[in-house]
Amino acid sequence: MVYYIFRYKEKIYIEKKSPLYFYLFFIAFAALSFFWSVYKLRTIIELFQLVFYGLVLYLTINLSKEEKIKTIKIATLFGTLIALLGILEYVFVKPQRIVSTFFNPNPFGTYLVMLFLFTLGYFLKNTDKRFAFSSVVFLIASLLSGSRGALIALFVALPFIFLDSKKSIKEDISRTLFILITSFIITRGLVYITPIVQDNLNINIDFLDNLIRKDSLIGTSFIGRIEFWKSGLRAFTERPILGFGLGTFFSAYYVGYGNNQWYSRFAHNHYIQTLTELGIIGLILFLLFIISVFYSLYVNYKKEHESFFIGSAAAIIAFFSHIFIEFSWNFPAVTMTLFWLIGLNLSSDKSKANITIKPTVSKIISSILLILVLVHTVCTNAYNIGFKFEDRGDDLKALKVYHAINTIYPVNPNGMLFESNIYVKDYNESLDLAKLDKGIELAKKATDLAPFDGKLHTHLAQLYYSKGDYDNARREYELGKEYAAYVISRHIELARFYIAQGETDNAINTLIEATKLEKYQIMALPEPDKHIGVRDAVNTHILLYDTYIKFGKEDLAKKEAEIIIDYYNEYEYLKDYINIEAFK
């Protein structure tokens, strides 16, 4: 972008009714949210994404028609290769929901459906068989991605493909049906031959079962999304006007957490996510941008438009439909494609300009943006240098690295924690209270930068406890538990604090609360980490057992012992962790 701006000598014109014009207001408000964000580092990262989306839109708007056609060919070619890679992945590697170069099948499904609609629409207008081939590949890959939300978006958007088919409606419908049927037949064939190719006849070849996945339709997909939306709306009511800051849904979630098994980084509904992160003002600005997009499409539809208009319009409708139930906005490859599609149908009309940006201003803005990206990238990766020094036992050099980064870029809570840990390690060896105070100061900065991160609060509580500051330790332990969701280790730490303070009833109540969440933590952890959740659960029951024994509650202690024995019998690795004879 910097290169393009320095090469581009003319003024930049932004029309008053252009989607780019409304998008600038949305970006500006999102940028302002940095000042009240509850996780400033994430706000910066997602602000970069928003800016880059805007740059894609700006660049596409200013392309000539010939250049736009070139981008269509490039996007279709690489999209087809990405889709084919996913199909080959299914047939030759593992017959599961495909992701190709993505790492989640749902945004991948959105990407594929958008390109399917676009290439289908382009094919119907140009009868270019290459685009017919690509549309078949995109639909096959989208079916294999198993994204039900993407297929719903396809169902919503597909009728718009025929908006221009006044005289050729029968021919367009027959061509579309041919592509749909061909794609389904080939997909069914791939599902059938995959067990033979992989020499694994136990693979489920029920195509509809693989696609619908009815076992998860209600149990996880639907109920889970409802819980994510509820949590987002509950958090929204705490800060309804301005929200918690761009990109902070994953952190604000703890405010609306429903004491159940559900937690998500994203709302799986970008409209609710925007409401949570940027409040009513942010949502209104976001909706104004979307309205401007559809208004510009309507204006283009009413006049003579390009052959790629219908396909791109249907793809845009599919995207904005899908983000009602998915988090595709947060995957740049998908949203970048959206902004490119929007830009294809816009042009730079100097006669209607409302904002004029001189070349000098453009150069300054793009240079500042480049510098900010470089600073962010270097600072967030330079901590690795400190890690290497720590691994070698050279804590002093590691401290200098962490301190330098935190001075230049003082928005990373983890960076403050790294620096704090060095001082705490020094205190543990020297018992110099000044070192502990410095560790506490830096840990406090970390919690200020991420006030809903329970891990940071519990860490700070432990430091206060080491200092003998029990009032502050209590507050931080309780905040650690409050923002823990189903991570019950923080309940255990709080319970131990209560026990040390002689508050047995509070300790027992905290541990009982943890027992209601233990299964959720075990379920949520990936298989290699499940032992962490199991040990946390066992530790909870051991602590309850010891507490009941201490106060003569033999019946309650016996129940805890039975649960501990059940865990012991279920998980082999606990045999090296528990002296089970003590509980028999």
C-alpha positions as CSV (number, residue, x, y, z in Angstrom):
1,M,0.0,0.0,0.0
2,V,2.9,2.4,0.8
3,Y,4.5,1.6,-2.5
4,Y,1.2,2.2,-4.3
5,I,0.5,5.5,-2.5
6,F,4.0,6.8,-3.3
7,R,3.6,5.9,-6.9
8,Y,0.1,7.3,-7.1
9,K,0.4,11.1,-7.8
10,E,-3.3,12.0,-7.9
11,K,-5.7,13.0,-5.1
12,I,-7.9,10.4,-3.4
13,Y,-11.6,11.1,-3.8
14,I,-14.2,9.4,-1.5
15,E,-17.8,9.8,-2.4
16,K,-20.3,10.8,0.2
17,K,-22.6,7.8,-0.4
18,S,-19.7,5.4,-1.0
19,P,-19.4,2.4,1.4
20,L,-15.8,3.4,1.9
21,Y,-17.1,6.8,3.3
22,F,-19.2,5.1,5.9
23,Y,-16.5,2.5,6.6
24,L,-14.1,5.3,7.6
25,F,-16.5,6.5,10.3
26,F,-16.7,2.9,11.6
27,I,-12.9,2.6,11.6
28,A,-12.6,5.9,13.4
29,F,-14.9,4.9,16.2
30,A,-13.3,1.5,16.4
31,A,-9.9,3.3,16.8
32,L,-11.3,5.5,19.5
33,S,-12.3,2.4,21.5
34,F,-8.6,1.8,22.2
35,F,-8.9,4.4,25.0
36,W,-11.6,2.4,26.9
37,S,-10.7,-1.1,25.6
38,V,-10.4,-3.9,28.2
39,Y,-7.7,-5.6,26.1
40,K,-5.8,-2.9,24.2
41,L,-3.4,-5.3,22.4
42,R,-6.2,-7.1,20.8
43,T,-7.9,-3.8,19.8
44,I,-4.7,-2.8,18.0
45,I,-4.5,-6.1,16.1
46,E,-8.1,-6.0,15.0
47,L,-7.9,-2.3,14.1
48,F,-5.0,-3.2,11.7
49,Q,-7.4,-5.8,10.2
50,L,-10.1,-3.2,9.7
51,V,-7.7,-0.7,8.2
52,F,-6.4,-3.3,5.8
53,Y,-9.9,-4.3,4.7
54,G,-10.5,-0.6,4.0
55,L,-7.3,-0.5,1.9
56,V,-8.4,-3.5,-0.1
57,L,-11.7,-1.7,-0.8
58,Y,-9.9,1.5,-1.7
59,L,-7.5,-0.2,-4.1
60,T,-10.2,-2.2,-5.8
61,I,-12.4,0.9,-6.3
62,N,-9.5,2.7,-8.1
63,L,-8.7,-0.2,-10.5
64,S,-9.7,0.1,-14.1
65,K,-12.1,-2.4,-15.6
66,E,-9.3,-4.3,-17.2
67,E,-7.4,-4.5,-13.9
68,K,-10.6,-5.7,-12.1
69,I,-11.0,-8.5,-14.6
70,K,-7.4,-9.5,-13.9
71,T,-8.1,-9.7,-10.1
72,I,-11.2,-11.8,-10.9
73,K,-9.0,-14.3,-12.8
74,I,-6.3,-14.3,-10.1
75,A,-8.8,-14.7,-7.2
76,T,-10.7,-17.5,-9.0
77,L,-7.5,-19.4,-9.9
78,F,-6.1,-19.3,-6.4
79,G,-9.5,-20.0,-4.8
80,T,-9.9,-23.0,-7.0
81,L,-6.4,-24.3,-6.0
82,I,-7.2,-23.8,-2.3
83,A,-10.5,-25.6,-2.8
84,L,-8.9,-28.5,-4.7
85,L,-6.3,-28.8,-1.9
86,G,-9.1,-29.3,0.6
87,I,-10.8,-31.9,-1.6
88,L,-7.5,-33.8,-2.0
89,E,-7.0,-33.5,1.8
90,Y,-10.4,-35.3,2.3
91,V,-9.8,-38.1,-0.2
92,F,-6.1,-38.9,0.5
93,V,-5.4,-37.7,4.0
94,K,-8.3,-37.8,6.4
95,P,-12.1,-37.9,5.7
96,Q,-13.1,-35.1,8.0
97,R,-14.4,-31.6,7.6
98,I,-11.8,-30.0,5.2
99,V,-10.0,-26.8,6.0
100,S,-7.3,-26.6,3.3
101,T,-5.2,-23.5,4.0
102,F,-7.6,-22.3,6.7
103,F,-7.6,-23.7,10.2
104,N,-11.4,-23.7,10.8
105,P,-14.0,-25.2,8.4
106,N,-16.7,-22.7,9.0
107,P,-15.0,-19.6,7.7
108,F,-13.6,-21.8,4.9
109,G,-17.2,-22.7,4.1
110,T,-18.1,-19.0,3.9
111,Y,-15.1,-18.3,1.6
112,L,-16.1,-21.2,-0.7
113,V,-19.8,-20.2,-0.9
114,M,-18.9,-16.6,-1.8
115,L,-16.6,-17.7,-4.6
116,F,-19.1,-20.3,-5.8
117,L,-21.8,-17.7,-6.1
118,F,-19.4,-15.3,-7.7
119,T,-18.1,-17.7,-10.3
120,L,-21.6,-19.1,-11.0
121,G,-22.9,-15.6,-11.6
122,Y,-20.0,-14.8,-13.8
123,F,-20.4,-18.0,-15.8
124,L,-24.1,-17.3,-16.4
125,K,-23.2,-13.9,-17.9
126,N,-20.1,-15.0,-19.9
127,T,-20.6,-18.7,-20.5
128,D,-16.9,-19.2,-19.7
129,K,-16.5,-22.9,-18.9
130,R,-13.5,-22.2,-16.7
131,F,-15.7,-20.4,-14.3
132,A,-18.3,-23.3,-14.5
133,F,-15.5,-25.7,-13.5
134,S,-14.4,-23.5,-10.6
135,S,-18.0,-23.1,-9.4
136,V,-18.3,-26.9,-9.3
137,V,-15.0,-27.2,-7.4
138,F,-16.1,-24.5,-4.9
139,L,-19.5,-26.2,-4.2
140,I,-17.9,-29.6,-3.7
141,A,-15.4,-28.2,-1.3
142,S,-18.1,-26.2,0.6
143,L,-20.1,-29.5,1.0
144,L,-17.0,-31.3,2.3
145,S,-16.3,-28.4,4.7
146,G,-19.5,-29.4,6.5
147,S,-20.3,-25.8,7.3
148,R,-24.1,-25.8,7.7
149,G,-24.1,-22.1,8.3
150,A,-22.4,-21.6,4.9
151,L,-25.0,-23.7,3.2
152,I,-27.8,-21.7,4.9
153,A,-26.2,-18.6,3.5
154,L,-26.0,-20.2,0.1
155,F,-29.7,-21.0,0.3
156,V,-30.5,-17.4,1.2
157,A,-28.3,-15.8,-1.5
158,L,-28.7,-18.2,-4.5
159,P,-32.1,-16.8,-5.8
160,F,-30.3,-13.4,-6.3
161,I,-28.2,-15.1,-9.0
162,F,-31.3,-14.8,-11.3
163,L,-32.0,-11.1,-10.9
164,D,-30.7,-10.4,-14.4
165,S,-32.2,-13.5,-16.0
166,K,-35.3,-11.9,-17.4
167,K,-35.0,-13.2,-20.9
168,S,-32.8,-16.2,-20.1
169,I,-34.4,-17.4,-16.9
170,K,-35.0,-21.0,-18.1
171,E,-31.5,-21.3,-19.5
172,D,-29.9,-19.9,-16.3
173,I,-31.9,-22.1,-14.0
174,S,-31.0,-25.2,-16.1
175,R,-27.3,-24.3,-16.1
176,T,-27.4,-23.7,-12.3
177,L,-29.2,-27.0,-11.7
178,F,-26.6,-28.8,-13.9
179,I,-23.8,-27.4,-11.8
180,L,-25.6,-28.1,-8.5
181,I,-26.4,-31.7,-9.5
182,T,-23.0,-32.3,-10.9
183,S,-21.4,-31.1,-7.7
184,F,-23.6,-33.2,-5.5
185,I,-22.9,-36.3,-7.6
186,I,-19.2,-35.8,-7.5
187,T,-19.2,-35.1,-3.8
188,R,-21.2,-38.3,-3.2
189,G,-18.7,-40.2,-5.3
190,L,-15.8,-38.8,-3.4
191,V,-17.3,-39.8,-0.1
192,Y,-17.9,-43.3,-1.5
193,I,-14.4,-43.9,-2.9
194,T,-12.5,-42.3,0.0
195,P,-12.6,-45.5,2.2
196,I,-11.2,-47.5,-0.8
197,V,-8.4,-45.0,-1.4
198,Q,-7.5,-44.9,2.2
199,D,-8.0,-48.6,2.7
200,N,-10.3,-47.9,5.7
201,L,-13.7,-49.5,5.2
202,N,-14.9,-48.2,8.6
203,I,-15.2,-44.6,7.3
204,N,-18.8,-43.4,7.4
205,I,-20.0,-43.0,3.8
206,D,-23.5,-41.6,4.6
207,F,-23.2,-38.3,2.8
208,L,-26.2,-36.6,4.4
209,D,-25.1,-37.8,7.9
210,N,-21.6,-36.3,7.3
211,L,-23.2,-33.1,6.1
212,I,-26.0,-32.6,8.6
213,R,-24.2,-34.1,11.6
214,K,-27.5,-34.3,13.5
215,D,-25.8,-35.4,16.8
216,S,-24.2,-31.9,17.1
217,L,-27.0,-30.0,15.4
218,I,-28.9,-29.3,18.7
219,G,-26.4,-30.3,21.3
220,T,-23.5,-28.1,20.4
221,S,-24.1,-26.0,17.3
222,F,-27.5,-24.5,18.2
223,I,-27.4,-24.5,22.0
224,G,-23.7,-23.4,22.0
225,R,-24.5,-20.4,19.8
226,I,-27.5,-19.4,21.9
227,E,-25.2,-19.4,25.0
228,F,-22.6,-17.3,23.2
229,W,-25.2,-14.8,22.1
230,K,-26.7,-14.6,25.7
231,S,-23.2,-14.0,27.1
232,G,-22.5,-11.3,24.6
233,L,-25.9,-9.6,25.3
234,R,-25.4,-9.8,29.1
235,A,-22.0,-8.2,28.7
236,F,-23.5,-5.6,26.4
237,T,-25.9,-4.4,29.2
238,E,-22.8,-3.6,31.3
239,R,-21.5,-1.1,28.7
240,P,-24.3,-0.4,26.3
241,I,-23.1,2.8,24.7
242,L,-19.4,2.3,23.9
243,G,-18.9,-1.4,24.5
244,F,-15.7,-3.0,25.8
245,G,-13.4,-2.1,22.9
246,L,-12.8,-3.5,19.4
247,G,-11.7,-7.2,19.5
248,T,-12.5,-7.7,23.2
249,F,-15.4,-10.1,23.0
250,F,-13.2,-13.0,24.2
251,S,-12.4,-11.0,27.3
252,A,-15.8,-9.4,27.9
253,Y,-17.3,-12.9,27.7
254,Y,-16.4,-13.4,31.4
255,V,-18.7,-10.6,32.3
256,G,-21.6,-12.4,30.7
257,Y,-20.5,-15.9,31.4
258,G,-23.5,-18.2,32.2
259,N,-21.7,-20.7,34.6
260,N,-22.0,-23.5,32.1
261,Q,-19.9,-25.4,29.6
262,W,-19.8,-22.7,26.9
263,Y,-17.0,-20.3,26.2
264,S,-16.0,-18.9,22.9
265,R,-13.5,-16.3,21.5
266,F,-16.2,-15.1,19.1
267,A,-19.9,-14.6,19.4
268,H,-20.7,-16.6,16.3
269,N,-22.9,-13.6,15.4
270,H,-20.9,-10.6,14.3
271,Y,-23.7,-8.2,14.9
272,I,-24.0,-9.2,18.6
273,Q,-20.2,-9.2,18.8
274,T,-20.1,-5.7,17.4
275,L,-22.7,-4.7,20.0
276,T,-20.6,-6.1,22.8
277,E,-17.3,-4.7,21.6
278,L,-18.4,-1.2,20.3
279,G,-21.9,-0.7,21.9
280,I,-24.9,0.8,20.3
281,I,-22.8,3.5,18.5
282,G,-20.5,1.0,17.0
283,L,-23.4,-1.3,15.8
284,I,-25.2,1.7,14.2
285,L,-22.0,2.7,12.3
286,F,-21.5,-0.9,11.2
287,L,-25.1,-1.2,10.0
288,L,-24.8,2.1,8.2
289,F,-21.8,0.7,6.3
290,I,-23.8,-2.4,5.4
291,I,-26.8,-0.4,4.3
292,S,-24.4,1.7,2.1
293,V,-23.1,-1.5,0.5
294,F,-26.5,-2.7,-0.4
295,Y,-27.6,0.8,-1.5
296,S,-24.6,1.0,-3.9
297,L,-25.6,-2.5,-5.2
298,Y,-29.1,-1.3,-5.8
299,V,-28.0,1.8,-7.6
300,N,-25.7,-0.4,-9.8
301,Y,-28.5,-2.8,-10.5
302,K,-30.8,0.0,-11.7
303,K,-28.3,1.1,-14.3
304,E,-26.1,-0.9,-16.8
305,H,-23.7,-3.0,-14.8
306,E,-20.8,-5.3,-15.4
307,S,-21.1,-9.0,-16.0
308,F,-19.5,-9.7,-12.6
309,F,-22.2,-7.7,-10.7
310,I,-24.8,-10.4,-10.0
311,G,-22.3,-13.0,-8.8
312,S,-20.6,-10.5,-6.5
313,A,-23.9,-9.2,-5.2
314,A,-25.1,-12.7,-4.3
315,A,-21.7,-13.4,-2.6
316,I,-22.0,-10.3,-0.5
317,I,-25.5,-11.2,0.6
318,A,-24.2,-14.7,1.5
319,F,-21.4,-13.2,3.7
320,F,-23.6,-10.8,5.6
321,S,-26.2,-13.6,6.1
322,H,-23.6,-16.0,7.4
323,I,-22.1,-13.7,10.0
324,F,-25.5,-13.8,11.7
325,I,-24.5,-17.3,12.9
326,E,-20.7,-17.5,12.4
327,F,-17.4,-15.7,13.0
328,S,-16.1,-15.4,9.5
329,W,-15.6,-11.6,9.8
330,N,-12.6,-12.4,12.1
331,F,-10.8,-14.4,9.3
332,P,-9.0,-11.9,7.1
333,A,-8.9,-14.2,4.0
334,V,-12.7,-14.2,4.0
335,T,-13.4,-10.6,4.8
336,M,-10.7,-9.4,2.5
337,T,-12.6,-11.3,-0.3
338,L,-15.8,-9.5,0.8
339,F,-14.2,-6.0,0.5
340,W,-12.7,-6.9,-2.9
341,L,-16.2,-8.0,-4.1
342,I,-17.7,-4.7,-2.9
343,G,-15.0,-2.7,-4.6
344,L,-15.5,-4.5,-7.9
345,N,-18.8,-2.7,-8.3
346,L,-17.7,0.7,-7.2
347,S,-15.7,3.4,-9.1
348,S,-13.9,6.6,-8.2
349,D,-16.3,9.3,-9.3
350,K,-14.4,12.6,-8.8
351,S,-17.5,14.6,-9.7
352,K,-19.3,13.4,-6.5
353,A,-16.3,13.6,-4.2
354,N,-17.1,14.5,-0.6
355,I,-13.6,14.0,0.9
356,T,-10.5,14.9,-1.0
357,I,-7.1,13.6,0.3
358,K,-4.0,15.1,-1.2
359,P,-1.0,12.9,-2.2
360,T,1.2,14.3,0.6
361,V,-1.4,13.4,3.3
362,S,-1.8,9.9,1.7
363,K,2.0,9.4,2.0
364,I,2.1,10.5,5.6
365,I,-0.9,8.2,6.6
366,S,0.5,5.2,4.8
367,S,4.0,5.7,6.2
368,I,2.7,6.0,9.8
369,L,0.6,2.8,9.2
370,L,3.7,0.9,7.9
371,I,5.7,2.1,11.0
372,L,3.0,1.0,13.4
373,V,2.7,-2.4,11.8
374,L,6.5,-2.9,12.0
375,V,6.6,-1.8,15.6
376,H,3.8,-4.1,16.5
377,T,5.2,-7.1,14.6
378,V,8.7,-6.6,16.0
379,C,7.6,-6.0,19.6
380,T,5.2,-8.9,19.8
381,N,7.8,-11.3,18.4
382,A,11.0,-10.0,20.2
383,Y,9.9,-11.6,23.5
384,N,11.3,-14.8,22.0
385,I,14.8,-13.3,22.4
386,G,14.1,-12.9,26.2
387,F,12.9,-16.5,26.4
388,K,16.1,-17.7,24.9
389,F,18.1,-15.7,27.5
390,E,16.0,-17.2,30.3
391,D,16.5,-20.7,29.0
392,R,20.3,-20.1,29.2
393,G,19.9,-18.8,32.8
394,D,20.8,-15.2,31.9
395,D,17.8,-13.5,33.6
396,L,19.5,-10.1,33.6
397,K,19.6,-10.0,29.8
398,A,16.1,-11.3,29.5
399,L,14.9,-8.6,31.9
400,K,16.6,-5.9,29.7
401,V,14.9,-7.3,26.6
402,Y,11.4,-7.4,28.3
403,H,11.9,-3.9,29.7
404,A,12.9,-2.5,26.4
405,I,9.9,-4.0,24.6
406,N,7.5,-2.9,27.3
407,T,8.9,0.7,27.2
408,I,8.5,0.9,23.4
409,Y,5.2,-0.9,23.2
410,P,3.5,-0.8,26.7
411,V,0.2,-2.4,25.7
412,N,1.0,-6.1,26.0
413,P,-0.2,-7.6,29.4
414,N,1.8,-10.8,28.8
415,G,5.0,-8.7,28.2
416,M,4.4,-7.0,31.6
417,L,4.0,-10.5,33.1
418,F,7.2,-11.7,31.6
419,E,9.1,-8.8,33.2
420,S,7.3,-9.2,36.5
421,N,8.3,-12.9,36.7
422,I,12.0,-12.0,36.4
423,Y,11.7,-9.7,39.5
424,V,9.7,-12.3,41.4
425,K,12.3,-15.0,40.6
426,D,15.0,-12.6,41.9
427,Y,12.9,-12.0,45.1
428,N,12.5,-15.8,45.7
429,E,16.3,-16.1,45.6
430,S,17.3,-12.9,47.5
431,L,14.2,-12.2,49.6
432,D,14.7,-8.5,48.6
433,L,11.2,-6.9,49.1
434,A,12.1,-4.2,46.6
435,K,12.2,-6.9,43.9
436,L,8.8,-8.2,45.0
437,D,7.3,-4.7,44.9
438,K,8.6,-4.2,41.4
439,G,7.1,-7.6,40.4
440,I,3.8,-6.5,41.9
441,E,3.9,-3.2,40.1
442,L,4.4,-4.8,36.7
443,A,1.8,-7.5,37.5
444,K,-0.7,-4.7,38.3
445,K,0.1,-3.1,35.0
446,A,-0.7,-6.4,33.3
447,T,-4.1,-6.6,35.0
448,D,-4.8,-3.0,34.1
449,L,-4.2,-3.8,30.4
450,A,-6.4,-7.0,30.7
451,P,-8.8,-6.4,33.6
452,F,-10.9,-9.5,32.8
453,D,-8.0,-12.0,32.5
454,G,-8.5,-14.2,35.6
455,K,-5.0,-15.8,35.2
456,L,-3.4,-12.4,35.7
457,H,-5.5,-11.6,38.7
458,T,-4.6,-14.9,40.4
459,H,-0.9,-14.3,39.7
460,L,-1.1,-10.8,41.2
461,A,-3.0,-12.3,44.2
462,Q,-0.2,-14.7,44.9
463,L,2.4,-11.9,44.9
464,Y,0.3,-9.9,47.3
465,Y,0.0,-13.0,49.5
466,S,3.8,-13.4,49.5
467,K,4.1,-9.8,50.7
468,G,1.5,-10.3,53.4
469,D,-1.0,-7.9,51.9
470,Y,-4.0,-10.1,52.5
471,D,-6.7,-7.5,51.6
472,N,-5.4,-7.0,48.1
473,A,-4.7,-10.7,47.8
474,R,-8.3,-11.5,48.6
475,R,-9.6,-9.0,46.1
476,E,-7.3,-10.4,43.3
477,Y,-8.0,-14.0,44.1
478,E,-11.8,-13.3,44.0
479,L,-11.4,-11.5,40.6
480,G,-9.3,-14.4,39.3
481,K,-12.2,-16.8,40.2
482,E,-14.8,-14.4,38.8
483,Y,-13.1,-14.2,35.4
484,A,-12.2,-17.9,35.3
485,A,-15.2,-19.4,33.4
486,Y,-14.7,-23.1,34.0
487,V,-11.0,-23.0,34.7
488,I,-11.3,-24.3,38.2
489,S,-7.6,-24.0,39.3
490,R,-8.5,-20.4,40.2
491,H,-11.3,-21.6,42.4
492,I,-8.8,-23.9,44.2
493,E,-6.3,-21.0,44.7
494,L,-9.1,-18.9,46.2
495,A,-10.3,-21.7,48.4
496,R,-6.7,-22.3,49.8
497,F,-6.6,-18.6,50.6
498,Y,-9.9,-18.8,52.5
499,I,-8.6,-21.8,54.4
500,A,-5.4,-20.0,55.3
501,Q,-7.5,-17.1,56.6
502,G,-9.7,-19.4,58.6
503,E,-12.8,-18.8,56.4
504,T,-13.8,-22.5,56.1
505,D,-17.4,-21.9,54.9
506,N,-16.2,-19.6,52.1
507,A,-13.6,-22.2,51.1
508,I,-16.1,-25.0,51.0
509,N,-18.6,-23.0,49.0
510,T,-15.9,-22.0,46.5
511,L,-14.8,-25.7,46.1
512,I,-18.4,-26.8,45.7
513,E,-18.8,-24.2,42.9
514,A,-15.7,-25.6,41.3
515,T,-17.1,-29.2,41.3
516,K,-20.1,-28.0,39.3
517,L,-17.6,-26.8,36.6
518,E,-15.0,-29.5,36.6
519,K,-16.6,-31.6,33.9
520,Y,-16.8,-28.6,31.6
521,Q,-13.1,-27.9,31.9
522,I,-12.2,-31.5,31.1
523,M,-14.6,-31.6,28.1
524,A,-13.2,-28.3,26.7
525,L,-9.5,-29.2,26.9
526,P,-7.9,-30.9,23.9
527,E,-6.9,-34.6,24.4
528,P,-3.2,-33.9,25.2
529,D,-4.2,-31.5,27.9
530,K,-7.1,-33.3,29.5
531,H,-4.8,-34.5,32.3
532,I,-4.7,-30.9,33.5
533,G,-8.5,-30.7,33.9
534,V,-8.6,-34.1,35.6
535,R,-5.9,-33.2,38.1
536,D,-7.7,-29.9,38.9
537,A,-10.9,-31.8,39.5
538,V,-9.1,-34.4,41.7
539,N,-7.4,-31.6,43.6
540,T,-10.7,-29.9,44.2
541,H,-12.1,-33.1,45.8
542,I,-9.0,-33.8,47.8
543,L,-9.1,-30.3,49.3
544,L,-12.8,-30.8,50.1
545,Y,-12.0,-34.2,51.6
546,D,-9.3,-32.8,53.8
547,T,-11.4,-29.8,54.9
548,Y,-14.4,-32.1,55.8
549,I,-12.0,-34.5,57.7
550,K,-10.5,-31.6,59.6
551,F,-14.0,-30.4,60.9
552,G,-15.3,-33.9,61.6
553,K,-17.8,-34.1,58.6
554,E,-17.1,-37.8,58.0
555,D,-20.1,-38.4,55.8
556,L,-19.3,-35.6,53.4
557,A,-15.6,-36.6,53.4
558,K,-16.6,-40.2,52.4
559,K,-18.6,-38.9,49.4
560,E,-15.5,-36.9,48.2
561,A,-13.3,-40.0,48.7
562,E,-15.7,-42.0,46.5
563,I,-15.4,-39.4,43.7
564,I,-11.6,-39.4,44.0
565,I,-11.6,-43.2,43.7
566,D,-13.8,-43.0,40.6
567,Y,-11.4,-40.6,39.0
568,Y,-8.5,-42.9,40.0
569,N,-10.2,-45.9,38.3
570,E,-11.1,-43.9,35.2
571,Y,-7.7,-42.3,34.4
572,E,-4.6,-44.4,34.4
573,Y,-2.1,-41.6,34.9
574,L,-3.6,-40.7,38.3
575,K,-1.9,-43.8,39.7
576,D,1.4,-41.9,39.9
577,Y,-0.4,-38.8,41.3
578,I,-2.6,-40.1,44.1
579,N,-2.0,-42.4,47.1
580,I,-5.4,-43.9,46.7
581,E,-5.0,-46.0,49.9
582,A,-5.4,-42.8,51.9
583,F,-9.0,-42.5,50.7
584,K,-10.2,-46.1,51.2
